[in-house]
Amino acid sequence: MYPFRSKLGLSNRRDAPQVVAVEPWAEDFTLMPGEELEVIAYGSEAEPWFHVVECDGTSQVYCEDSNSFEVLQGGVRLECGHNRQPEPGG
């Protein structure tokens, strides 16, 4: 399928949920305290790489030089919105 791939592991060591947003696809996955996940990016022309931006309870993971990606937790593929929490006051 794609000849190149890169994997990034993320762990939530906070006492609150942590949103992981995967860009440029704008998909979000929420890690509860103590949970981990892996973002795997696939590329057709070059090995993908990651740029991570941390801000206010969100980790933005930019998949650079990537054609596709998947998010796994314990070997199970997660869907966008995994563990999404309601907005405060909403």
C-alpha atoms as a printed R data frame, in Angstrom:
   type eleno elety resid chain resno       x      y      z
1  ATOM     1    CA   MET     A     1   0.000  0.000  0.000
2  ATOM     2    CA   TYR     A     2   2.343  2.782  1.212
3  ATOM     3    CA   PRO     A     3   6.081  2.039  1.256
4  ATOM     4    CA   PHE     A     4   6.889  4.415  4.151
5  ATOM     5    CA   ARG     A     5   5.521  4.679  7.695
6  ATOM     6    CA   SER     A     6   6.340  6.298 11.020
7  ATOM     7    CA   LYS     A     7   4.895  5.687 14.469
8  ATOM     8    CA   LEU     A     8   4.462  8.085 17.416
9  ATOM     9    CA   GLY     A     9   3.372  6.984 20.882
10 ATOM    10    CA   LEU     A    10   1.513  9.334 23.228
11 ATOM    11    CA   SER     A    11   0.817  8.859 26.944
12 ATOM    12    CA   ASN     A    12  -1.503 10.866 29.196
13 ATOM    13    CA   ARG     A    13   0.154 11.325 32.580
14 ATOM    14    CA   ARG     A    14  -2.177 14.176 33.555
15 ATOM    15    CA   ASP     A    15  -5.080 13.901 35.988
16 ATOM    16    CA   ALA     A    16  -7.550 14.962 33.272
17 ATOM    17    CA   PRO     A    17  -8.509 13.799 29.767
18 ATOM    18    CA   GLN     A    18  -6.083 14.771 26.996
19 ATOM    19    CA   VAL     A    19  -7.337 15.446 23.460
20 ATOM    20    CA   VAL     A    20  -5.082 14.260 20.639
21 ATOM    21    CA   ALA     A    21  -5.912 16.039 17.373
22 ATOM    22    CA   VAL     A    22  -4.429 14.511 14.214
23 ATOM    23    CA   GLU     A    23  -3.799 17.056 11.463
24 ATOM    24    CA   PRO     A    24  -4.374 17.883  8.671
25 ATOM    25    CA   TRP     A    25  -7.385 15.528  8.915
26 ATOM    26    CA   ALA     A    26  -8.865 17.323 11.981
27 ATOM    27    CA   GLU     A    27  -9.680 14.034 13.722
28 ATOM    28    CA   ASP     A    28  -9.705 13.881 17.518
29 ATOM    29    CA   PHE     A    29  -9.136 11.121 20.046
30 ATOM    30    CA   THR     A    30  -9.307 11.543 23.831
31 ATOM    31    CA   LEU     A    31  -6.888  9.825 26.183
32 ATOM    32    CA   MET     A    32  -8.126  9.308 29.714
33 ATOM    33    CA   PRO     A    33  -5.570  9.584 32.564
34 ATOM    34    CA   GLY     A    34  -3.047  6.735 32.351
35 ATOM    35    CA   GLU     A    35  -3.967  5.743 28.782
36 ATOM    36    CA   GLU     A    36  -1.692  5.563 25.742
37 ATOM    37    CA   LEU     A    37  -2.150  5.450 21.972
38 ATOM    38    CA   GLU     A    38  -0.071  5.322 18.796
39 ATOM    39    CA   VAL     A    39  -0.398  7.451 15.686
40 ATOM    40    CA   ILE     A    40   0.925  5.702 12.583
41 ATOM    41    CA   ALA     A    41   1.422  7.833  9.468
42 ATOM    42    CA   TYR     A    42   1.859  6.355  5.988
43 ATOM    43    CA   GLY     A    43   3.614  7.988  3.033
44 ATOM    44    CA   SER     A    44   4.007  7.194 -0.643
45 ATOM    45    CA   GLU     A    45   6.942  9.492 -1.500
46 ATOM    46    CA   ALA     A    46   8.950  9.830  1.730
47 ATOM    47    CA   GLU     A    47   9.053  8.696  5.334
48 ATOM    48    CA   PRO     A    48   6.406 10.648  7.253
49 ATOM    49    CA   TRP     A    49   7.421 12.676 10.287
50 ATOM    50    CA   PHE     A    50   5.540 14.364 13.130
51 ATOM    51    CA   HIS     A    51   5.322 17.875 14.490
52 ATOM    52    CA   VAL     A    52   3.637 17.953 17.913
53 ATOM    53    CA   VAL     A    53   2.172 21.118 19.427
54 ATOM    54    CA   GLU     A    54   1.005 21.076 23.067
55 ATOM    55    CA   CYS     A    55  -1.590 23.597 24.237
56 ATOM    56    CA   ASP     A    56  -4.237 23.675 26.989
57 ATOM    57    CA   GLY     A    57  -5.128 19.981 27.268
58 ATOM    58    CA   THR     A    58  -4.676 19.245 23.575
59 ATOM    59    CA   SER     A    59  -1.815 17.594 21.712
60 ATOM    60    CA   GLN     A    60  -1.908 18.535 18.035
61 ATOM    61    CA   VAL     A    61  -0.065 15.894 16.006
62 ATOM    62    CA   TYR     A    62   0.778 17.090 12.502
63 ATOM    63    CA   CYS     A    63   1.576 14.212 10.133
64 ATOM    64    CA   GLU     A    64   4.021 15.705  7.631
65 ATOM    65    CA   ASP     A    65   4.758 14.038  4.254
66 ATOM    66    CA   SER     A    66   1.882 11.647  4.947
67 ATOM    67    CA   ASN     A    67  -0.927 10.327  2.737
68 ATOM    68    CA   SER     A    68  -2.851  8.479  5.427
69 ATOM    69    CA   PHE     A    69  -2.798  7.596  9.128
70 ATOM    70    CA   GLU     A    70  -4.366  5.394 11.760
71 ATOM    71    CA   VAL     A    71  -4.606  5.580 15.539
72 ATOM    72    CA   LEU     A    72  -4.229  2.429 17.638
73 ATOM    73    CA   GLN     A    73  -4.708  1.684 21.314
74 ATOM    74    CA   GLY     A    74  -3.553 -1.734 22.469
75 ATOM    75    CA   GLY     A    75  -3.463 -2.877 18.837
76 ATOM    76    CA   VAL     A    76  -7.093 -1.829 18.237
77 ATOM    77    CA   ARG     A    77  -7.855  0.856 15.642
78 ATOM    78    CA   LEU     A    78  -9.680  3.863 17.107
79 ATOM    79    CA   GLU     A    79 -12.302  5.936 15.316
80 ATOM    80    CA   CYS     A    80 -12.458  9.732 15.294
81 ATOM    81    CA   GLY     A    81 -14.206 10.993 18.437
82 ATOM    82    CA   HIS     A    82 -12.896  8.150 20.642
83 ATOM    83    CA   ASN     A    83 -13.741  9.006 24.298
84 ATOM    84    CA   ARG     A    84 -14.809 12.549 23.298
85 ATOM    85    CA   GLN     A    85 -15.908 14.443 26.403
86 ATOM    86    CA   PRO     A    86 -18.822 16.899 26.584
87 ATOM    87    CA   GLU     A    87 -17.938 20.593 26.587
88 ATOM    88    CA   PRO     A    88 -17.967 22.123 30.097
89 ATOM    89    CA   GLY     A    89 -21.386 23.634 30.744
90 ATOM    90    CA   GLY     A    90 -22.770 21.922 27.608
